[in-house]
Amino acid sequence: MLFGPASGAVPPFDPIRLAHGGSLTLIRPSLGDFIADRSELLRRAADVFEWVRSKALGVTVTGRYALSEAAQAHSDLEARRTTGKLLVVPDAAAIGRREETQS
């Protein structure tokens, strides 16, 4: 499974291997393949934010980093020391790294 560019480069493999598993396909979709224009993008984004606001869609924030700690946030991501979402906030609003909250 590939989760976009964050997953890194896809190593080469022989797509004929997919034939042995049944009717499998290989795709690399992008947002542009599913959004026709800016108004649709804004409408869909508004839907997602409404789902989060109404708690129909849960978002797990597992870390908050002060802006001055942004390099540490990147380091933690690169080292896979994190799960969920990380927030980089202005220094005065930082609450402490890797503090798990559910919103």
Rosetta constraint file for C-alpha pairs under 8 A:
AtomPair CA 2 CA 7 HARMONIC 5.97 0.50
AtomPair CA 3 CA 7 HARMONIC 5.49 0.50
AtomPair CA 4 CA 8 HARMONIC 7.70 0.50
AtomPair CA 5 CA 9 HARMONIC 7.40 0.50
AtomPair CA 15 CA 19 HARMONIC 7.84 0.50
AtomPair CA 15 CA 26 HARMONIC 7.71 0.50
AtomPair CA 16 CA 20 HARMONIC 7.66 0.50
AtomPair CA 17 CA 21 HARMONIC 7.53 0.50
AtomPair CA 18 CA 22 HARMONIC 7.05 0.50
AtomPair CA 18 CA 23 HARMONIC 7.60 0.50
AtomPair CA 18 CA 24 HARMONIC 5.64 0.50
AtomPair CA 18 CA 25 HARMONIC 7.02 0.50
AtomPair CA 19 CA 23 HARMONIC 6.68 0.50
AtomPair CA 19 CA 24 HARMONIC 6.80 0.50
AtomPair CA 29 CA 33 HARMONIC 6.53 0.50
AtomPair CA 30 CA 34 HARMONIC 7.46 0.50
AtomPair CA 31 CA 35 HARMONIC 6.27 0.50
AtomPair CA 32 CA 36 HARMONIC 7.19 0.50
AtomPair CA 35 CA 40 HARMONIC 6.21 0.50
AtomPair CA 35 CA 41 HARMONIC 6.04 0.50
AtomPair CA 36 CA 40 HARMONIC 6.45 0.50
AtomPair CA 36 CA 41 HARMONIC 7.79 0.50
AtomPair CA 37 CA 41 HARMONIC 6.44 0.50
AtomPair CA 38 CA 42 HARMONIC 6.17 0.50
AtomPair CA 39 CA 43 HARMONIC 6.14 0.50
AtomPair CA 40 CA 44 HARMONIC 6.07 0.50
AtomPair CA 41 CA 45 HARMONIC 6.05 0.50
AtomPair CA 42 CA 46 HARMONIC 6.07 0.50
AtomPair CA 43 CA 47 HARMONIC 6.30 0.50
AtomPair CA 44 CA 48 HARMONIC 6.39 0.50
AtomPair CA 45 CA 49 HARMONIC 6.29 0.50
AtomPair CA 46 CA 50 HARMONIC 6.10 0.50
AtomPair CA 47 CA 51 HARMONIC 6.24 0.50
AtomPair CA 48 CA 52 HARMONIC 6.33 0.50
AtomPair CA 48 CA 57 HARMONIC 7.87 0.50
AtomPair CA 49 CA 53 HARMONIC 6.06 0.50
AtomPair CA 50 CA 54 HARMONIC 6.01 0.50
AtomPair CA 51 CA 55 HARMONIC 5.93 0.50
AtomPair CA 51 CA 56 HARMONIC 4.87 0.50
AtomPair CA 51 CA 57 HARMONIC 5.15 0.50
AtomPair CA 52 CA 56 HARMONIC 6.11 0.50
AtomPair CA 52 CA 57 HARMONIC 4.86 0.50
AtomPair CA 52 CA 58 HARMONIC 6.16 0.50
AtomPair CA 52 CA 59 HARMONIC 7.09 0.50
AtomPair CA 52 CA 103 HARMONIC 7.92 0.50
AtomPair CA 55 CA 103 HARMONIC 7.55 0.50
AtomPair CA 58 CA 102 HARMONIC 7.36 0.50
AtomPair CA 58 CA 103 HARMONIC 6.36 0.50
AtomPair CA 59 CA 84 HARMONIC 7.83 0.50
AtomPair CA 59 CA 85 HARMONIC 7.57 0.50
AtomPair CA 59 CA 102 HARMONIC 6.44 0.50
AtomPair CA 59 CA 103 HARMONIC 5.68 0.50
AtomPair CA 60 CA 84 HARMONIC 5.42 0.50
AtomPair CA 60 CA 85 HARMONIC 6.08 0.50
AtomPair CA 60 CA 100 HARMONIC 7.49 0.50
AtomPair CA 60 CA 101 HARMONIC 6.39 0.50
AtomPair CA 60 CA 102 HARMONIC 4.98 0.50
AtomPair CA 60 CA 103 HARMONIC 6.43 0.50
AtomPair CA 61 CA 84 HARMONIC 5.71 0.50
AtomPair CA 61 CA 85 HARMONIC 4.61 0.50
AtomPair CA 61 CA 86 HARMONIC 5.88 0.50
AtomPair CA 61 CA 87 HARMONIC 7.31 0.50
AtomPair CA 61 CA 99 HARMONIC 7.94 0.50
AtomPair CA 61 CA 100 HARMONIC 5.93 0.50
AtomPair CA 61 CA 101 HARMONIC 5.48 0.50
AtomPair CA 61 CA 102 HARMONIC 6.25 0.50
AtomPair CA 61 CA 103 HARMONIC 7.40 0.50
AtomPair CA 62 CA 82 HARMONIC 7.26 0.50
AtomPair CA 62 CA 83 HARMONIC 6.50 0.50
AtomPair CA 62 CA 84 HARMONIC 5.54 0.50
AtomPair CA 62 CA 85 HARMONIC 5.79 0.50
AtomPair CA 62 CA 86 HARMONIC 6.02 0.50
AtomPair CA 62 CA 98 HARMONIC 5.23 0.50
AtomPair CA 62 CA 99 HARMONIC 5.66 0.50
AtomPair CA 62 CA 100 HARMONIC 4.17 0.50
AtomPair CA 62 CA 101 HARMONIC 6.26 0.50
AtomPair CA 63 CA 82 HARMONIC 7.79 0.50
AtomPair CA 63 CA 85 HARMONIC 6.87 0.50
AtomPair CA 63 CA 86 HARMONIC 4.75 0.50
AtomPair CA 63 CA 87 HARMONIC 6.28 0.50
AtomPair CA 63 CA 96 HARMONIC 7.43 0.50
AtomPair CA 63 CA 97 HARMONIC 5.05 0.50
AtomPair CA 63 CA 98 HARMONIC 3.69 0.50
AtomPair CA 63 CA 99 HARMONIC 5.14 0.50
AtomPair CA 63 CA 100 HARMONIC 6.19 0.50
AtomPair CA 64 CA 86 HARMONIC 5.76 0.50
AtomPair CA 64 CA 87 HARMONIC 4.75 0.50
AtomPair CA 64 CA 88 HARMONIC 5.93 0.50
AtomPair CA 64 CA 89 HARMONIC 7.06 0.50
AtomPair CA 64 CA 94 HARMONIC 6.02 0.50
AtomPair CA 64 CA 95 HARMONIC 6.24 0.50
AtomPair CA 64 CA 96 HARMONIC 5.92 0.50
AtomPair CA 64 CA 97 HARMONIC 5.03 0.50
AtomPair CA 64 CA 98 HARMONIC 6.26 0.50
AtomPair CA 64 CA 99 HARMONIC 6.73 0.50
AtomPair CA 65 CA 69 HARMONIC 5.75 0.50
AtomPair CA 65 CA 70 HARMONIC 6.54 0.50
AtomPair CA 65 CA 73 HARMONIC 6.54 0.50
AtomPair CA 65 CA 86 HARMONIC 7.45 0.50
AtomPair CA 65 CA 87 HARMONIC 6.09 0.50
AtomPair CA 65 CA 88 HARMONIC 4.77 0.50
AtomPair CA 65 CA 89 HARMONIC 6.19 0.50
AtomPair CA 65 CA 91 HARMONIC 7.98 0.50
AtomPair CA 65 CA 94 HARMONIC 5.76 0.50
AtomPair CA 65 CA 95 HARMONIC 7.52 0.50
AtomPair CA 65 CA 96 HARMONIC 6.60 0.50
AtomPair CA 65 CA 97 HARMONIC 5.56 0.50
AtomPair CA 66 CA 70 HARMONIC 6.73 0.50
AtomPair CA 66 CA 88 HARMONIC 5.67 0.50
AtomPair CA 66 CA 89 HARMONIC 5.14 0.50
AtomPair CA 66 CA 90 HARMONIC 5.66 0.50
AtomPair CA 66 CA 91 HARMONIC 4.40 0.50
AtomPair CA 66 CA 92 HARMONIC 7.50 0.50
AtomPair CA 66 CA 93 HARMONIC 7.18 0.50
AtomPair CA 66 CA 94 HARMONIC 4.83 0.50
AtomPair CA 66 CA 95 HARMONIC 7.98 0.50
AtomPair CA 67 CA 88 HARMONIC 5.53 0.50
AtomPair CA 67 CA 89 HARMONIC 5.42 0.50
AtomPair CA 67 CA 90 HARMONIC 5.20 0.50
AtomPair CA 67 CA 91 HARMONIC 5.48 0.50
AtomPair CA 68 CA 90 HARMONIC 7.99 0.50
AtomPair CA 68 CA 91 HARMONIC 6.47 0.50
AtomPair CA 69 CA 73 HARMONIC 6.44 0.50
AtomPair CA 69 CA 88 HARMONIC 7.98 0.50
AtomPair CA 70 CA 74 HARMONIC 6.33 0.50
AtomPair CA 70 CA 88 HARMONIC 6.51 0.50
AtomPair CA 71 CA 75 HARMONIC 6.16 0.50
AtomPair CA 72 CA 76 HARMONIC 6.04 0.50
AtomPair CA 73 CA 77 HARMONIC 6.22 0.50
AtomPair CA 73 CA 86 HARMONIC 7.63 0.50
AtomPair CA 73 CA 88 HARMONIC 7.77 0.50
AtomPair CA 74 CA 78 HARMONIC 6.10 0.50
AtomPair CA 75 CA 79 HARMONIC 6.09 0.50
AtomPair CA 76 CA 80 HARMONIC 6.08 0.50
AtomPair CA 76 CA 81 HARMONIC 5.14 0.50
AtomPair CA 76 CA 82 HARMONIC 6.31 0.50
AtomPair CA 77 CA 81 HARMONIC 6.20 0.50
AtomPair CA 77 CA 82 HARMONIC 5.98 0.50
AtomPair CA 82 CA 98 HARMONIC 7.74 0.50
AtomPair CA 88 CA 94 HARMONIC 7.81 0.50
AtomPair CA 89 CA 93 HARMONIC 6.03 0.50
AtomPair CA 89 CA 94 HARMONIC 5.87 0.50
AtomPair CA 90 CA 94 HARMONIC 6.64 0.50
AtomPair CA 95 CA 99 HARMONIC 7.57 0.50
